[in-house]
Amino acid sequence: MDESGKIKLAHGSGGALMHELISELIVARLSNPILSRLDDAADISDIIASAGEGDRLAFTTDSYVVQPLFFPGGDIGKLSVCGTVNDLAMKGARPAYLTLGLVLEEGLPVDDLVRILDSIARTCDAAGVSVAAGDTKVVERGGIGGVIINTAGIGLIAAGTNVSGDRARPGDTVIISGTIGDHETAILVAREGLRLEQIIESDCAPLGGITAAVLSACPDVHVMRDPTRGGLGTTLNEIASRSGVRITIDESALPLDQRVRSVCDILGFDPIYMANEGKMIVVAPASSSDAVLDAMKSDPLGRNAAVIGAVSEGGGVRLRTVIGGERPVVMLEGVQLPRIC
């Protein structure tokens, strides 16, 4: 690489510097038989060949603009992999392949890019996915905060699995796999340079393992969603609206890290709208709630799992407060904190 240790516009020119960047930094860290061919398109026909009768494909895409690029518990590279594989997992799919699009800002330290790529490689290994194709662009200095990452993912949904945000039914139970608001609070603390006695870490993690455990324990799960932007409150409103039901949750049942609660109280944020990047909401028949809860708790990512509410006839989302009253939980309006994922 160039002795300056910085990304230059020439790294996106298609010439020698770009080929050096791709071969020595990117492919060297993410190498696999498909990516290493460096073809214009990836042949991933093996996922079709492995599908059984009734299996289906799932496909998703997302872009990541988090600031700061590195934060306690993760970084933009880890986030980009987790966000995409988790979207696949929430459809009940086993993630298989990702694409990786990197938009790099002129002047980005090469060491930072190396850290991000190494993190992507580690997270792909943990999630059991491979990067099959990618693209790199370099833009002029100023405006994008160093790096923007776009990913797309493809996975396989097993026959008989049918989870969707429109399948919540009256009588269902609502379960969450752990504490709410961890990711956005970690970003807030890191961005503002707040000094705390204990570090708050993002919960950023791939959820394929815990999702598989839940589906094995309860194949008739109705809904699985990860409460990212807009947090628990907004995600539940999306489910209630699409399913045409009312969801009522108990404030006393919500798992919440005391450090997250304290930061939100001090700064005036509502943790019910703070994003996670490593938690899942499950809506399942009440008869299966114990099985789902046990499956979650058997995974390290679900040790704080809890039943938080129920589905009934009606519409909207309600919060039963600790003093016994109820209040509406509306969809988040505006943005509590921008550029969190």
C-alpha positions in Angstrom: 0.0 0.0 0.0 0.9 3.7 -0.4 3.4 5.0 2.2 1.0 7.8 3.3 -1.2 5.2 5.0 -4.3 7.0 3.6 -7.0 6.1 1.1 -6.5 8.2 -2.1 -9.0 8.9 -4.9 -6.7 6.8 -7.1 -7.7 3.7 -5.0 -11.1 3.9 -6.7 -9.8 4.6 -10.2 -9.8 1.0 -11.5 -6.1 1.1 -11.9 -3.1 -0.5 -10.2 -3.8 1.1 -6.8 -7.4 -0.1 -6.8 -6.3 -3.7 -7.7 -3.7 -3.5 -4.9 -6.3 -2.4 -2.4 -8.7 -5.2 -3.4 -6.2 -8.0 -3.5 -3.9 -7.1 -0.6 -6.5 -5.8 1.9 -10.0 -7.0 1.0 -9.7 -10.4 -0.7 -6.8 -11.4 1.5 -9.0 -11.1 4.5 -12.3 -12.4 3.1 -10.9 -15.0 0.7 -13.1 -18.0 -0.3 -13.3 -20.0 -3.5 -16.1 -17.8 -4.9 -14.8 -14.4 -4.0 -11.2 -15.2 -5.0 -12.2 -15.7 -8.6 -12.9 -11.9 -8.8 -15.5 -12.5 -11.5 -18.1 -9.8 -12.4 -20.8 -11.9 -10.8 -20.7 -14.8 -8.3 -22.0 -18.3 -9.0 -23.9 -19.3 -5.9 -25.8 -22.2 -7.4 -24.7 -24.4 -4.6 -27.4 -22.9 -2.3 -30.0 -23.9 -4.9 -28.6 -27.4 -5.1 -28.7 -27.7 -1.3 -32.4 -26.7 -1.1 -34.9 -29.5 -0.2 -38.4 -29.8 -1.5 -40.4 -26.8 -0.3 -37.3 -24.8 0.8 -37.3 -21.1 -0.3 -34.8 -18.3 -0.8 -34.7 -15.1 1.2 -32.9 -12.0 0.0 -32.2 -8.6 1.7 -30.1 -5.5 1.5 -29.1 -2.7 3.8 -26.6 0.2 4.1 -24.6 1.3 7.1 -23.5 4.9 8.1 -22.8 4.6 11.8 -20.8 7.2 13.6 -18.4 6.7 15.3 -17.0 3.9 13.1 -15.7 2.1 16.1 -17.7 1.8 19.3 -17.7 -0.4 22.4 -19.0 -3.8 21.4 -18.5 -3.4 17.7 -17.7 -1.3 14.6 -19.2 -0.5 11.2 -17.9 -3.8 9.8 -19.4 -6.0 12.4 -22.6 -4.1 12.3 -22.9 -4.5 8.5 -22.6 -8.2 8.7 -24.9 -8.6 11.7 -27.6 -6.3 10.4 -27.9 -8.3 7.2 -27.7 -11.8 8.5 -30.2 -10.9 11.2 -32.7 -9.6 8.6 -32.4 -13.0 6.9 -32.7 -14.8 10.3 -35.9 -12.9 11.1 -37.5 -14.6 8.1 -36.4 -17.9 9.4 -33.6 -18.2 6.8 -30.2 -19.7 7.3 -27.8 -17.0 6.0 -25.4 -18.2 3.3 -23.8 -15.4 1.3 -23.3 -11.7 1.4 -22.2 -9.0 -1.0 -20.0 -6.2 0.3 -20.0 -2.7 -1.1 -17.5 -0.3 0.3 -17.6 3.5 -0.2 -14.4 4.9 1.2 -13.6 8.6 1.8 -10.4 10.1 0.6 -8.0 10.4 3.5 -9.4 7.4 5.5 -6.5 5.8 7.4 -5.7 2.4 5.8 -5.3 1.0 9.4 -8.9 1.8 10.0 -10.0 0.0 6.9 -7.9 -3.0 7.9 -9.6 -3.0 11.3 -13.0 -2.9 9.6 -12.2 -5.7 7.2 -10.8 -7.9 9.9 -14.0 -7.4 11.9 -16.1 -8.3 8.9 -14.1 -11.5 8.5 -14.5 -12.5 12.1 -18.2 -11.8 12.1 -18.7 -13.7 8.9 -17.0 -16.7 10.4 -19.2 -16.4 13.5 -22.3 -16.1 11.4 -21.4 -18.9 9.1 -21.6 -16.8 5.9 -19.2 -16.0 3.1 -18.7 -12.8 1.1 -19.4 -13.8 -2.5 -19.1 -10.5 -4.3 -18.3 -6.9 -3.7 -17.5 -3.4 -5.0 -15.3 -0.6 -3.8 -15.6 3.1 -4.5 -13.6 6.1 -3.3 -15.2 9.6 -2.9 -13.8 13.0 -2.3 -13.0 14.1 1.3 -15.8 15.3 3.4 -19.4 14.3 4.0 -19.6 10.5 4.5 -17.7 10.1 7.8 -15.0 7.8 6.5 -16.9 4.7 5.3 -20.3 3.7 4.1 -21.0 0.0 3.7 -23.7 -1.7 1.7 -24.5 -5.4 2.0 -26.9 -7.8 0.5 -27.6 -11.2 1.8 -29.1 -14.5 0.6 -30.3 -17.4 2.7 -32.4 -20.5 2.7 -35.8 -20.8 4.4 -36.6 -24.4 5.4 -39.9 -25.9 4.2 -42.7 -25.3 6.7 -41.2 -22.1 8.2 -43.6 -19.2 7.8 -42.8 -16.1 9.9 -43.8 -12.6 8.9 -44.8 -9.3 10.5 -48.4 -9.8 9.5 -49.0 -13.1 11.3 -49.5 -12.0 15.0 -52.8 -13.4 16.3 -55.0 -12.7 19.3 -53.9 -15.0 22.1 -50.2 -14.9 21.1 -47.4 -14.1 23.5 -44.7 -11.5 22.9 -41.1 -12.4 24.0 -37.8 -10.5 23.7 -34.4 -12.2 23.8 -32.8 -9.6 26.1 -32.3 -6.1 27.3 -33.6 -3.2 25.2 -31.7 -0.2 23.9 -28.2 -1.3 24.3 -26.8 -0.5 20.9 -28.1 3.0 20.5 -27.1 3.9 24.1 -23.6 2.7 23.4 -23.4 4.8 20.3 -24.8 7.8 22.2 -22.2 7.5 25.0 -19.3 7.0 22.6 -20.4 9.9 20.3 -20.9 12.3 23.2 -17.7 11.2 25.1 -19.7 10.6 28.3 -17.6 9.4 31.1 -19.2 6.5 33.0 -18.0 4.2 35.7 -18.9 1.2 33.6 -18.7 0.9 29.8 -22.0 0.3 27.9 -21.4 -2.0 25.0 -23.5 -2.5 21.9 -25.3 -5.8 21.7 -24.3 -6.1 18.1 -24.3 -9.9 17.3 -25.4 -12.4 14.6 -28.7 -14.1 15.6 -28.7 -17.1 13.3 -28.0 -19.5 16.2 -30.6 -18.4 18.6 -33.1 -18.1 15.8 -32.5 -21.7 14.8 -33.0 -22.8 18.4 -36.3 -20.9 18.7 -37.6 -22.4 15.4 -36.5 -25.9 16.5 -38.3 -25.5 19.8 -41.4 -23.9 18.3 -41.9 -24.4 14.5 -45.2 -22.5 14.6 -43.6 -19.1 15.6 -45.7 -16.4 14.0 -43.4 -13.4 14.0 -39.7 -12.7 14.5 -38.3 -9.2 14.2 -35.1 -7.5 15.4 -35.8 -4.1 17.1 -33.3 -1.9 15.3 -34.0 1.7 14.4 -37.0 2.9 16.4 -36.4 0.2 19.0 -39.0 -2.0 20.6 -41.8 0.6 20.5 -41.7 1.2 16.8 -41.1 -2.5 15.9 -44.2 -3.5 17.9 -46.3 -0.8 16.2 -45.2 -2.2 12.8 -46.3 -5.7 13.8 -49.6 -4.5 15.3 -50.4 -2.5 12.2 -49.5 -5.2 9.7 -51.3 -7.9 11.6 -54.4 -5.8 12.6 -54.1 -6.6 16.3 -53.4 -4.9 19.6 -50.2 -5.6 21.5 -50.0 -4.8 25.2 -46.7 -5.0 27.0 -45.8 -4.8 30.7 -43.4 -2.1 31.8 -42.3 -4.2 34.8 -41.4 -7.1 32.5 -39.1 -5.2 30.1 -35.5 -6.3 30.5 -33.4 -3.1 30.8 -29.8 -2.7 31.8 -29.6 -0.2 34.7 -26.8 1.7 33.0 -28.9 2.2 29.9 -31.8 3.3 32.1 -29.6 5.9 33.9 -28.2 7.4 30.6 -31.7 7.6 29.2 -33.1 9.2 32.3 -30.3 11.8 32.4 -30.5 12.7 28.7 -34.2 12.5 28.3 -34.4 9.5 26.0 -37.0 6.8 26.1 -35.3 3.3 26.1 -38.4 1.8 24.5 -37.4 3.6 21.3 -33.6 2.9 21.6 -32.2 0.5 19.0 -30.8 -2.9 19.5 -28.6 -4.8 17.0 -28.5 -8.2 18.7 -31.9 -8.9 20.1 -35.1 -10.5 18.6 -38.8 -10.2 19.3 -40.8 -13.4 18.9 -44.6 -13.5 18.7 -45.8 -17.1 19.2 -48.9 -19.0 20.4 -49.2 -18.8 24.2 -48.9 -22.6 24.4 -45.4 -22.3 23.0 -44.1 -19.4 25.1 -42.2 -21.6 27.6 -40.5 -23.5 24.8 -39.5 -20.3 23.1 -38.2 -18.8 26.3 -36.2 -21.9 27.2 -34.7 -22.0 23.7 -33.6 -18.4 24.0 -32.2 -18.8 27.5 -30.1 -21.8 26.3 -28.2 -19.4 24.1 -25.7 -16.8 25.6 -27.4 -14.1 23.6 -30.7 -14.9 25.2 -29.8 -15.2 28.9 -32.0 -12.1 29.7 -35.0 -13.2 27.6 -38.4 -12.4 29.0 -42.1 -12.6 28.2 -43.1 -9.0 27.9 -46.7 -8.9 26.7 -49.6 -10.4 24.7 -51.6 -9.9 21.6 -55.4 -9.2 21.6 -58.2 -8.0 19.4 -58.0 -4.3 18.5 -55.2 -2.1 17.3 -52.1 -0.2 18.4 -49.6 -0.8 21.2 -50.2 -0.2 24.9 -47.9 -0.1 27.8 -49.2 -1.3 31.2 -47.2 0.8 33.6 -45.7 -0.2 36.9 -48.5 1.7 38.8 -51.2 -0.2 37.0 -52.3 2.2 34.3 -52.0 2.0 30.6 -50.6 4.4 28.0 -50.3 4.2 24.2 -47.0 3.5 22.7 -47.0 5.3 19.3 -44.5 4.8 16.5 -41.4 7.0 16.9 -41.7 10.3 15.2 -38.5 11.9 14.0 -35.1 10.6 15.0 -33.8 10.2 18.6 -30.2 9.8 17.4 -29.1 9.9 13.7 -26.4 7.6 12.0 -26.7 4.7 14.5 -26.5 1.9 12.0 
